[in-house]
Amino acid sequence: MPQPLEPASALCHAVNVTRGTILAAKLELAGSGESRRKGLLGRESLLPGGGLWIVPCESVHTFFMRFAIDLVYLDRKHKVRKVRSSVGPWRMSACLSAHSVLELPAGTVVATRTERGDQLEITPAADDASEAPGGQA
């Protein structure tokens, strides 16, 4: 079973083990109530290789957001339960069997070929991690 990351971990690295692709090299962890509520609100965009991992979470909304995002819902073992591509502002999405969700730049799901059933590995990011999504793991 994957080990949970400590909330003090500033950045994480998300790899699709099934496809051998990198989803995010600079994935921020939103594990506190305040950081989960704020999510990506107030940001202008997500840079390639960036993202937000909201734990725990089984639904998100994009109300008041300024850009589209991809969503990857995960169970407790980091297996993909559901994906949504290019979810625009003023939308809602849920996956009741999910434990957490990755919010990623629009196009990441397609670039990494991520699908339901894929296995992800999420680990603390190395300081020099700068891979763009879709890169080989």
Buried (B, 14 or more C-beta within 10 A) or exposed (E): EBEEBEEEBEBBBBBBEBBEBBBBBBBBBBBEEEBBEEBBEEBEEBEBBBBBBBBEBBBBBBEEBEBBBBBBBBEEEBBBBBBBBBBEEEBEBBBEEBBBBBBBBBBBBBBBEBBEEBBBBBBBBEEEBEBBBBBEB
